[in-house]
Amino acid sequence: MRTLVCAVALFLSALQASTRVPAPLVDHHQHLYSAETIGLLPRSVDYETLDAAELLKYLDAAGIQRAAILSTAYQFANPNRPPVEDEHAKVRAENEWTSRQVARYPNRLRGLCGLNPLKDYALEELERCAADRWLRFGVKMHFGNSDVDLDNPTHVQQLQRVFRAANDHRMAIVVHMRSSTTMRRPVRREGGTRVPD
């Protein structure tokens, strides 16, 4: 993972030099990777942890001043993986780790809480994050990794509750909208037409 982040930073640096286009001021989609998160990922790839200090080296190399850090805590609540013991505690711990990382560089990083919106503790975790000085800026949800089904009225009602709570706290909402490929959920074209499997 670190290699990919470095490659992107070097590419942006080279592009800037060759086109004389200024580097973006802000990276709006960045993740950090704790040892606990790395433990969830497939063993077939050699992932490395990535903390805030390491990330800033890549941002500096690319000439990027600030970044939005999207917590990957939702990974611990991914129904497409084997269940995690003490799931909510691990989601909370990952969000807290992200908060501590952002707190190290408050002038350059902004943190967003990560959660699976379908979990029975989603609103509780959102409220906790909204009170966290470093995560109160927003919430990140990944519909594919949470197996959100927008054809399921129960899922839609729960999403409405989570979105309403985030809105009440004036938290930005960042969503990966694609359906779960692991669960082979259908994708829709514009206008609601299903794309054949």
C-alpha positions, 0 to 999 in steps of 0.5 A: 500500500505504501508503494502505491501511495508513493507512486501516486505522489511521484506521478503527481510530482512529475506531472506538475513538473512536466506541465507546470500545473500547480499541485492540488492544495488538498487531497480529498481522499486519503486513508491511513493503515494501522497494524490492526487494519492490515491484519484484515487484508489478504495475506497474498499482498504485502501491505505495510502500515501507513501513519500520519507522519509517513503520509505527510512525506508523500504529500510533501513530495507531491506538493500537496498541503492538506488531506482529508483522512477517511477512517477505514474503521468500517472494515471491521464491520464488513459482512463479506468477511468472517465476523470480528470478535468485539466488532464495535470495540474494534471499529471504535478503536480504529476511529480513535487511532485515526483521531490520534493520527490526525491530532499530530498534524491538525494544520494539515489533516482533517479526519472523518469517522468510518462506520458501517451504517447498517450496524445497530451501533452506527448511530452511537458511533456517529455520535461519539465521532461527532464529539471527537475534536479530530473526527467531527468533520465528517463520516465515511461509509463504504456501501460495498464493504457494508453490503448496503442494498438500496433496493432494501427498504430497511437499509434505506430507512437506516441510511436515512437515520444515519444521514440525518444524524450526520446532517444534524451534526453538520458532518460531511458525508463521503460514500463509496456508492458501488454495490458489493461485488463480493455479494454480487449485488446488481449495479444500476445505470442512470435512471434505475435500470439494472445492469445485467450480471 
